[in-house]
Amino acid sequence: MNLEQSMRAVPPPIPESARKKGMPPIPEAAKKKSGPPPIPDAARKKSIELAHKNMEAREVQEQDVIEAFEVQGFNGLEVMATIEKKDERKGSPENHNEDNVIVDPETGLLGVLDGLGGEGQGDLASKAAERAIPEGYKKAAAEIGKLDNQEVQRRLVEQQIKKIGNPEARIQVTNMVEQMLSLDPKMAKKALALIESLRGANAAVLESGGKTTATVGFIHETPSGEKYAIVANLGDSMAFKRRKNGEMVPITQEDSALNSLTQSGALTPELLAKMKSDPKAKHPIPLSLEVIQAMGGGEQELKQFQAKGVKEIPMSYGLLKRAMVASLGSQVFEPSLGIRRLEEGDELILGTDGLVDKFEDPNTEDTNYAELSAAMSGKTSKEQMDNLRKESKKRITYKKDDDIAIVRAKVQKKN
């Protein structure tokens, strides 16, 4: 069994309301030649300076639009990013974009962050995460690099079991981690460092007073020359693999209350379609922790409702869609881990919900990958990224408009 097959055998996180039930899978695989030589320190330093010039702290969130730009310094990858404010924020530097990006050639990290505006201080939360995650990753990587493979395996397995909430998935999770270690122990150690960097960033985001999603990862090349995208996720931003033929597949799944209730079966396809037709209308939803979290509560409030004999709570589509069951800045922040193998010409696409939600089926939560991929039209990489951002801005969803952040890494042809 290769890494892709192992990953597919691992169940996705079980919603709190269905922790005692079983559930389905996630994703990738195998071996080749050593990669390109490391970038000289001088060139790497210049690339890092370029990245900071383009992505300097507040400046990013103050600008109405930052058209697609390339960040150099990622071995064997073409990396680009673009970001745009929702229309009501434009024209006012003080009205900050709550989305942000991570494009850090020093650590190799790529990511998108979406501050949760409904929670307040969303822009401060995503900024705090943008700074804390790369710093935390460097520290975690140095410490984890000293661990033996057995300890790395133990910690990765325990963390993913905790996220999934299903002890019966231990065999599948262990197989996936063992495959990672067999391909390259460094890849597994970097995956653990990534998870630990998000744990560390949670404290910084809590201090900001807000909450944010975080979809952050890296592309690793094994000694045999294979490339793998490893992505950790909290919230409803998403990561995708786009093959060179345009076909797209997800790497992560969203941590919204809506998705959790859909996965558990509490929301039937019929009820979901009805709720999407009028996003503000409220419908009776079976009482569960996800519903209470959407109301801003937790396990204590759930017990109080249960003690009163409450069976259902009126909820709207919009509220359930916006409410996160896991995010940075909250008490529930265990990230899920997604893995995909990338071939030459394949791309890793990271996008906030300002992109992803615009390509959903009007009656379900399914993403229309064909339309999403087709939106990346253009002769150059810059044109493709800018056209994707513009197309998502034109589309109307339940929120009508939203901030957008997109990062893309394309695997280049070897010299």
N, C-alpha and C positions, 0 to 999 in steps of 0.2 A: 504494500500500500504506500503510495507516495504522499507528499505533504498536502497536495490538493485534495486527495481522497480522504486523508485524515481530518482535514479541516471541515469537509462536508459532513463527516460523521459526528461532528460536535454540535450538540443542540444549541440554539440561540438562547439568550436569557429568558427564563420563565417569569412571566408577570407575577407580582406578589399575590394577585388574586387566584393564580393557578399554580402556585409553588409545588403543590402535591400531585400535580398531573404531569404527564410526560409531554414532550414537544419535538418539533422538527430540527433542520441543520443550517450551517454556514460554508466557507471555501479554502488550496493549490500545491506545486510539485518538482523535481529530479536532478541532472549533472552535466559540465562542459570544460572551459579553459579560463585561465586567470584573466582579470580585467585590466583596464588601462592603468598606467603608472600614476602614482599620487601627484596631485597638483603641487608645484613648488610653493614654498611658504610665501614668497613675494607675490605670486599670482593669487594665491588664496587670500592674502591680506587685502589686496586690491579689490577682489570680488566682494569681500565682506564689507569694505568701505562703501562700495557701490550699492550693496543691499541696504545698508543703513542710510545712505543718502536718499534712496527712493522710499524707504519705509520708516523714516524717522518718526518716532512716537506719535505725538498729538497730530502732527502734520497730516498723517494718513487719514485720520478720522475727521479732520477739518475740511478736507477737499471734497467738492461735489462729486468729481469723477477722477479716477486715476486710470488712464487707458493702459492697456496691456503693455508690460515692460518685462524684459528678460533680466534674470539674475544669474550671473555666471559663477563658476566655482564648484558646480556639482558634477563630479566625474561621470562622463558618459551620458549626461542628461541635459536636455534643454528645458529650463525651468522658467515659467512665466506666471505673472499674477496680474489681477485687475480688481478694482473695487469701485463701488458707486453707492451714493446715498439714496435713500428713498426721496421722492420729489418734495415732500413737505419739509425736509431738512435743508434743502438746497438754498444757496444764497446767504447762509448764515454760518460762518466758521465756528460760532459757539454751539450750534446745534450739531453735535457730533454724530458721525456714522457709528453705529453700535457694532458693526462687523469689523473684523480685522484679519490680517494674514500673518503667517510665519513662513519666511523664506530665508533660511539661515545656512549658508554654505559651510560655516565652521562646524556645525553639528550634523549637517545634512538633513535637518528637520524641515518638513513642509506641513502647513496646516491652515485651517480656517477656523475662526472663532466668531460667535454670534452672541453678543450681550443680550440678555433677556430683558427687553425694555419694560415689560409688564412688572418686573421685579424692582425697577428703579436702578440707576447707576449702571446700566448695561454697557455704556461706552467705557467706563472705568474698569469694569470687570474684564472685558475682552482685552483692554490694554494691559492690565495686570497679568493676565495669562500669557499674552504675547511676550512679555519680558521674562516671566518666571519660568516658563516651560523650557526654553533652551538652556538657561542657567542651571535649572534643576537637572536637566538631562546630562550635562557635562559632569556634575558632581556624582550623580547616580551611576553613570557609565564608569567613572574611575573606581568607585567602590565595588560595583558588581563585577568588574573585570578581574577582581581578586578572588571571586568565588569559584568553587569547583562546579563542574557540570551538574552533579547530583543536587546541589543546593539550588542552582538556577532552575532546574526542572521542578523541584519541590515548590518553589515560590511561584513560578508561573502557573503550575497546575492548581495550586490552592487559590490563587487570585481569580483564575477563570472559573473555577467551580463556584466561588463566592458570587461572581457576577451572574453566572447562569442560574444559580439557585437550585441545582439538581445534582445531588451527590452521585446519582446513578450514572452521570456522564463522565465519571472519573476515568474510565478506560479510554473513551474516545479522546478526551482532553490530553491524557498522558501520551497516547499515540501521536497526537499532533505535535506536542512539545518534543517528544523523542525524535520525530522526523526532522524538526528544526535543528536540534542539536547534532543529528547525524550529518545533515547537510553542511552546517557550519556553526560551531558553538558561539562564535562571535555574533551571529544573527540572533540567537536566542537571548544572549546577554543584552544586546541592544534593545530587544523587545521588552525585556524586563526593566531596563533603564527608562524606556519610554513610559511604561506604566507608572514607575516610581516618580518620574518627572511631573506627571499629572497629579499624583497624590500630593507632592510638594507644592504644586501651584495652587492647590485648593485653599491652602492657608492664605496665600497672597490675595486670591480672589475674595475670600471671606472678609479680609481687611478693607477691600474696596467698597464693601457694602452692597455689591450686586452679585449677579450670577451670569455664567456664560456657557455656551456649548463649546466643545473642543473636539475637532477631528484632526488629528496630528499623526504624522508618520514619517517614514523614510524609505528609500529604495536601497536594498543591500545586494551586493554582488558576492556570491560564494566563491571559494577557491577554484571551483570548476567552471566559473564564468556565467552561471545563471543569475538572473536578477529577480528579486522578490520585493513586492510592496508590502510593508508591514504598517498597519494603521490602527491606532487606538482611538476609541470614540466614546464621547459623552454628549448626549443631547441629540438634536435633530438635523445637524449638518451631516453631510454624507460624503463618502468616498466611492469612486467608481474606477473600474478598469475599462479603458476604451482601446479595443484592438485596432490594429492598423487597417482592418477592413471596415471600421466604423461601428462594429458591434460593441455594445456596452453591457457590463455586468456589475452588480453592486459588490462592494467590499464590506460595507458596514450596514447596519440597520438603525433606524432612529429610536431614541429613548423617550418618545412622547407618551403621555398617558393614553392618547388615542391608539397608538400602535400597540401598546401593551394590552389594551382592552380588546382590540381586534384579534391579536394573537391568541388571547385566552378564550375567545368565542363569546365574550360578554356583549360584543357589538356584532350583530349579524350583518351580512352584506346588505340586506334589505334596510335595516335601520341605519347603517352607515350612509347609504345612498340618500335616504330621506333627510338625514342630518346635513349632508353636504349641500342639498338643494336649498336649504335655508340655514346658513351657518350660525345665525344668532338665536334661532328657535331652540327652546329647551325640551328635552325628552327624558323620560324616566330611565335611569341607568342603574343596574344592580350595584349595590353598595360594595366597594372594594377599596384597597389601599390606594390604587391609581386614581380613583375618583376623589378620595380625600386629599391626595397630593395636588390634584388639579384645583382644589379649593384652598390650597396653602397649608394644609394640615399634615399630620403624620399618623403613626400607629396609635398614639394616645387618643387622638380625636376619633380614629376609627373605632376604638373600643368604646368610646362614649356613645357613638351612634348605635353600635351594636347593642349596648346595654339598654338603650331606649327602644329597641325593637325596630329600628329603621331598616328597611329592606332596599329602598331605591332612593336615588337623589336626582333631581332634574338637572341636566347638564346640556350645554350646547356644543356643537362641533368645534367652533372657534376656540372655546375655552379648553377643551380636551386636546386640541391640536397644539395649542401654545404651551400647555403645562408639561414640564419635563419631569420624568421620574428619576433622572440622573443628570447631573450637571456639575460644573465647577462652581464652588461657592455654596454648596448645599451639604447636607449630612449624608446624602446618598451619592457617591461619586466613583464607584468602581467602574473602570472603563472596560468595554469589550475589545477584543483583539481580532482584526481581520487580516488575512494573508492571501495574496495573489501573485502568481508567477507572471513576469513580464518578459515578452520577447522584443526583439528589435522592432521599433516603430510603434510599440504599444505605449499607452499613456495612463498615468495616474491622474485622475481629476478629483479635486476636492472643492466642494461648494457649500455655502450656507443655504438655509431654507429659502432665501430670496431667489436662488436659482432653482433648487430642487422642486419646491412646491409648484412652480410654474409649469412643470411638465407632468403633472399628475393626471390620471384619468378623472374626469368630472364626477364619476359615481363611486370610485374605489380609491384606495391609497396607492395603487400601482403606478409606477413611473413609466411614462412612454419613452423608452430608451431610444427608439428609432427617431422620434422628433428631437430629443435632446441631442443626439449625435449629429443629426442633420443641421441643427442650429449652428454647429461649428463649421460653417462654410467659409471659404476664403483661400487665396493662394498662399498667403504667408501665415505663420503661427500667430503673429500679432492680429491679423485680420480675423482669424478663427476665434481667438479669445474675445476680441472686442465685439464680434458679431454674436457670440454666445451671450455675452452680457446684455447687449442691446435687445436681442430677441426675448430674453427673460423679462426685461423691463416692460416690453410691449404686452406681455401676456397678463391676463387678469385671473386672480384666484380669490379665495375668501377674504384675504387681507388687501387685495387690490394692488398694493405697492409695498415694497420692502427694501431694506438695505441689501446689497449683494457683495459677496467676496468669492473669488474663484482663484484657485491655484492649479497649474498643470505642469506635470513633469513628463517629458517624452524621452523614451529610450533611444539614444542615437546609434547610428551605425558605427561599428568599431573600425578604426583605421587599419 
